[in-house]
Amino acid sequence: MDPIRLLQPKPCPQHLIRIGGDGDGAYLIPDDLAGIEACFSPGVYDSKAFEDELASRYGIRSHLCDFSSSPDQLKTPLIERLQTFEPLWLDTRGTPDSVCLDDWVQQHEPAPQHGDLMLQIDIEGSEVRTLLAASEDCLQRFRIIAMELHNLDALRHVGTWKWTMKLLMAQLWRLGIRPTLQQFQGNRLVRRALLKAERNLEPYLIGRLLIKLNQTHRCVHAHANNNCHYTFTDERTGMNIPSLLELTYLRRDRFSHDTGLKSSTPIQPSIPHPLDIINNRERPAALLNRHWLD
């Protein structure tokens, strides 16, 4: 399965709406929020406009986490009974300064007492290993996933010997070496080795993540974030691939006719979408080309 083709958005059963304002951190998501009980948002730093709009317009709870931030740093105060915050990283396993996705969800919105959820994730490259480590049952809880995917320039090696070798090394790193080294991350040298390997190897797991997400969800929107530092053109597809991409996924069961959604005719994707914005107004826009719709 070609991971680059899996980036292409598919027709969506609902129109897309923008949540979170007109700046960086806002996302286009399907207008299919009825029945979603809560949103999980790791990596908020100091802004939660997305979660504030979910609360004010839809009454949706949000759970936030970010080890680099605190409630005092947020631009708007936490909304009582609708928002929680934990000073933790989202990662593959629970440590004193992190929590894994399965445990975080079970802590705040345990199944089967609670229903559908949403995930809005921007954790600067750690999304690959974090979502690969999440169980399928956990991912199925999320009706909508809005994510920022980093380091996509690694996909320029798809189909080459370098891709194959790096993928094997990255799998060994993820499943064996990294969990062992994490026990000693208090050591400065070990911490530096962890960071270096994460930058050099984990981007080669992006293809595995895209295949995993495709089993439970479909991509319905793609938007190039112009904070990207690199763009390449894939020779096989003609698609221009930015290193930083915003993707929106909708769970596969929402495409069936028995969900009670208003729209019966799938809405074809648009690139760019009329509601897309320029993330960084001080830099030129980054636009995806027509081959994204082939």
C-alpha positions as CSV (number, residue, x, y, z in Angstrom):
1,M,0.0,0.0,0.0
2,D,1.5,3.3,-1.1
3,P,1.7,5.6,2.0
4,I,1.8,8.7,-0.2
5,R,-1.6,7.9,-1.8
6,L,-3.0,7.5,1.7
7,L,-2.5,11.2,2.3
8,Q,-5.1,12.1,-0.4
9,P,-8.4,13.2,1.0
10,K,-11.6,11.2,0.2
11,P,-15.2,12.4,-0.4
12,C,-16.8,13.3,3.0
13,P,-20.4,12.7,4.0
14,Q,-20.6,16.1,5.6
15,H,-19.4,19.6,4.8
16,L,-16.2,20.8,6.6
17,I,-16.3,23.5,9.2
18,R,-13.4,25.5,10.7
19,I,-12.9,25.2,14.5
20,G,-10.4,27.3,16.4
21,G,-10.4,30.7,14.6
22,D,-8.4,32.0,11.7
23,G,-4.9,31.3,12.9
24,D,-2.4,28.4,13.4
25,G,-4.0,25.7,15.6
26,A,-7.4,25.8,13.9
27,Y,-8.6,22.8,11.8
28,L,-11.2,21.9,9.3
29,I,-13.3,19.0,10.5
30,P,-16.6,17.4,9.3
31,D,-19.8,19.0,10.6
32,D,-20.5,15.7,12.5
33,L,-20.1,16.8,16.1
34,A,-23.5,15.8,17.5
35,G,-22.9,13.0,20.0
36,I,-19.2,13.6,20.5
37,E,-18.7,13.8,24.2
38,A,-15.1,15.0,24.6
39,C,-12.0,16.0,22.7
40,F,-8.4,15.1,23.7
41,S,-5.8,17.7,22.8
42,P,-2.2,17.1,23.5
43,G,0.4,19.7,22.8
44,V,-1.6,22.9,23.4
45,Y,1.3,25.1,24.7
46,D,-0.4,28.4,25.4
47,S,-3.5,28.4,23.1
48,K,-6.8,26.5,23.3
49,A,-9.0,28.4,20.9
50,F,-10.0,25.1,19.3
51,E,-11.2,23.6,22.6
52,D,-12.8,26.9,23.7
53,E,-15.0,26.9,20.6
54,L,-15.9,23.2,21.1
55,A,-17.1,24.2,24.6
56,S,-18.9,27.4,23.8
57,R,-20.7,26.3,20.6
58,Y,-21.2,22.6,21.2
59,G,-20.8,21.9,24.9
60,I,-18.0,19.4,24.2
61,R,-15.5,18.7,27.0
62,S,-11.8,18.9,26.3
63,H,-8.8,17.2,28.1
64,L,-5.5,19.0,27.5
65,C,-1.9,18.0,28.3
66,D,1.4,19.6,27.7
67,F,4.5,19.2,29.9
68,S,6.0,22.5,28.5
69,S,3.0,24.5,29.7
70,S,0.6,25.1,32.6
71,P,-2.9,26.6,33.2
72,D,-1.2,29.9,34.0
73,Q,0.4,30.1,30.6
74,L,-2.9,29.6,28.7
75,K,-4.3,32.6,26.9
76,T,-7.7,31.8,28.2
77,P,-8.6,30.3,31.6
78,L,-9.8,26.7,31.8
79,I,-13.6,26.4,31.7
80,E,-14.9,24.7,34.8
81,R,-16.4,21.3,34.3
82,L,-15.6,21.4,30.6
83,Q,-11.8,21.5,30.4
84,T,-9.0,19.7,32.2
85,F,-5.2,20.2,32.0
86,E,-2.3,18.0,32.9
87,P,1.4,19.0,32.7
88,L,2.4,15.8,30.9
89,W,3.8,14.8,27.5
90,L,1.7,12.4,25.5
91,D,3.9,9.5,24.6
92,T,4.1,5.7,24.2
93,R,4.1,4.8,27.9
94,G,3.4,6.3,31.3
95,T,6.5,7.9,33.0
96,P,6.6,10.5,35.7
97,D,6.3,13.2,33.0
98,S,4.2,11.5,30.3
99,V,1.0,9.5,29.7
100,C,0.1,7.1,26.9
101,L,-3.1,7.7,24.9
102,D,-4.9,4.6,26.0
103,D,-4.4,5.4,29.7
104,W,-5.3,9.1,29.3
105,V,-8.6,8.3,27.5
106,Q,-9.5,5.6,30.1
107,Q,-8.7,8.0,32.9
108,H,-11.1,10.7,31.7
109,E,-13.6,9.1,29.4
110,P,-13.7,5.3,30.2
111,A,-15.6,3.0,27.9
112,P,-18.3,1.9,27.8
113,Q,-19.7,4.6,30.0
114,H,-18.8,7.3,27.5
115,G,-19.3,7.5,23.8
116,D,-17.6,9.0,20.8
117,L,-14.5,11.3,21.2
118,M,-12.4,13.6,19.1
119,L,-8.6,13.8,18.9
120,Q,-6.8,17.0,18.0
121,I,-3.0,16.3,18.1
122,D,0.0,18.4,17.4
123,I,3.0,17.1,19.3
124,E,5.9,18.1,17.1
125,G,6.7,14.7,15.5
126,S,5.9,12.5,18.5
127,E,2.5,11.8,17.0
128,V,3.9,8.9,14.9
129,R,5.2,6.7,17.7
130,T,2.3,7.8,20.0
131,L,-0.5,6.7,17.6
132,L,1.3,3.6,16.5
133,A,1.4,2.5,20.2
134,A,-2.3,3.2,20.7
135,S,-4.7,0.3,20.6
136,E,-7.2,-0.1,17.8
137,D,-10.0,0.0,20.4
138,C,-8.7,3.4,21.6
139,L,-8.5,4.8,18.1
140,Q,-12.0,3.6,17.3
141,R,-13.3,5.8,20.1
142,F,-12.3,8.9,18.1
143,R,-14.9,9.8,15.5
144,I,-12.7,12.6,14.2
145,I,-9.0,12.9,14.3
146,A,-7.4,16.3,13.4
147,M,-3.6,16.1,13.4
148,E,-0.5,17.9,12.4
149,L,2.0,15.4,10.8
150,H,5.6,16.4,10.8
151,N,8.8,15.3,9.0
152,L,7.0,14.1,5.8
153,D,10.2,14.8,3.8
154,A,11.2,11.2,4.8
155,L,8.6,10.0,2.3
156,R,10.8,11.0,-0.6
157,H,12.7,7.7,0.0
158,V,9.6,5.5,-0.3
159,G,10.4,2.5,-2.5
160,T,14.2,2.8,-2.2
161,W,16.7,0.7,-0.3
162,K,17.2,3.5,2.1
163,W,13.5,3.5,3.0
164,T,13.6,-0.3,3.6
165,M,16.7,-0.2,5.8
166,K,15.6,2.9,7.8
167,L,12.2,1.3,8.3
168,L,13.7,-1.9,9.7
169,M,16.0,0.2,12.0
170,A,13.0,2.4,13.1
171,Q,10.9,-0.7,13.9
172,L,13.7,-2.2,16.0
173,W,14.2,1.2,17.7
174,R,10.5,1.6,18.5
175,L,9.8,-1.9,19.8
176,G,13.1,-2.8,21.5
177,I,15.8,-0.2,21.9
178,R,13.8,2.9,22.8
179,P,11.7,1.2,25.6
180,T,14.9,0.0,27.2
181,L,16.7,3.4,27.0
182,Q,13.7,5.2,28.4
183,Q,14.4,3.7,31.8
184,F,17.6,5.7,31.9
185,Q,16.5,8.9,30.3
186,G,17.5,10.8,33.5
187,N,21.0,10.4,32.2
188,R,22.0,13.4,29.9
189,L,23.8,11.3,27.4
190,V,20.9,8.8,27.1
191,R,18.5,11.7,26.7
192,R,20.6,13.1,23.8
193,A,20.8,9.7,22.2
194,L,17.0,9.4,22.4
195,L,16.4,12.7,20.8
196,K,18.8,12.1,18.0
197,A,17.4,8.7,17.2
198,E,13.8,10.1,17.3
199,R,14.7,12.7,14.7
200,N,16.6,10.3,12.4
201,L,14.4,7.2,12.6
202,E,10.9,7.8,13.6
203,P,9.9,9.8,10.4
204,Y,10.4,6.5,8.5
205,L,7.5,5.1,10.5
206,I,5.0,7.6,9.0
207,G,4.0,5.0,6.3
208,R,3.1,2.5,9.0
209,L,1.0,5.1,10.8
210,L,-0.9,6.1,7.6
211,I,-1.7,2.4,6.9
212,K,-2.9,1.9,10.5
213,L,-5.1,5.0,10.5
214,N,-6.6,3.9,7.1
215,Q,-7.9,0.7,8.7
216,T,-10.3,2.6,11.0
217,H,-10.6,6.1,9.4
218,R,-10.5,7.9,6.1
219,C,-8.7,11.1,5.4
220,V,-11.2,13.9,4.4
221,H,-9.0,17.0,4.3
222,A,-5.3,17.9,3.7
223,H,-3.7,21.3,4.2
224,A,-0.1,22.3,3.8
225,N,1.1,24.2,6.8
226,N,3.4,27.0,5.5
227,N,5.7,26.7,8.5
228,C,7.1,23.7,6.6
229,H,10.8,23.8,5.8
230,Y,10.9,21.5,2.9
231,T,8.7,20.3,0.0
232,F,9.4,17.6,-2.6
233,T,7.5,16.3,-5.6
234,D,6.8,12.5,-5.6
235,E,7.8,11.2,-9.1
236,R,5.2,8.4,-9.1
237,T,2.1,10.5,-8.2
238,G,3.2,14.0,-9.1
239,M,2.0,15.1,-5.6
240,N,4.0,17.9,-3.9
241,I,4.7,16.8,-0.3
242,P,5.4,19.4,2.3
243,S,7.3,18.4,5.5
244,L,4.4,19.7,7.6
245,L,0.8,18.7,6.8
246,E,-2.5,19.1,8.6
247,L,-4.8,16.1,8.1
248,T,-8.4,15.4,9.2
249,Y,-9.8,11.9,9.5
250,L,-13.3,10.6,9.9
251,R,-14.1,7.2,11.2
252,R,-15.2,4.7,8.6
253,D,-18.6,3.9,10.0
254,R,-19.6,7.6,9.5
255,F,-19.6,7.0,5.8
256,S,-22.5,4.6,5.9
257,H,-26.1,5.6,5.2
258,D,-27.4,4.5,8.6
259,T,-25.7,7.1,10.7
260,G,-28.5,9.7,10.5
261,L,-26.3,12.3,8.8
262,K,-28.1,14.9,6.7
263,S,-26.0,14.6,3.6
264,S,-26.6,11.5,1.5
265,T,-24.2,12.5,-1.4
266,P,-20.5,12.5,-0.5
267,I,-18.9,15.9,-0.9
268,Q,-15.8,15.9,-3.0
269,P,-12.6,17.2,-1.5
270,S,-11.3,20.7,-2.4
271,I,-7.6,21.7,-2.5
272,P,-7.3,24.3,-1.3
273,H,-10.5,24.3,0.6
274,P,-12.4,27.7,0.7
275,L,-12.0,27.7,4.5
276,D,-8.3,27.0,4.5
277,I,-6.1,29.8,6.0
278,I,-2.4,30.7,5.8
279,N,-0.9,29.5,9.1
280,N,2.0,31.9,9.1
281,R,1.1,35.2,7.5
282,E,4.7,36.3,7.4
283,R,5.6,33.5,5.0
284,P,4.4,32.6,1.5
285,A,1.4,30.2,1.3
286,A,2.2,26.5,0.8
287,L,-0.3,25.1,-1.6
288,L,-0.9,21.4,-2.5
289,N,-1.0,20.8,-6.3
290,R,-3.8,19.3,-8.4
291,H,-2.4,15.8,-8.2
292,W,-3.7,15.5,-4.7
293,L,-7.1,15.1,-6.2
294,D,-6.1,12.5,-8.9
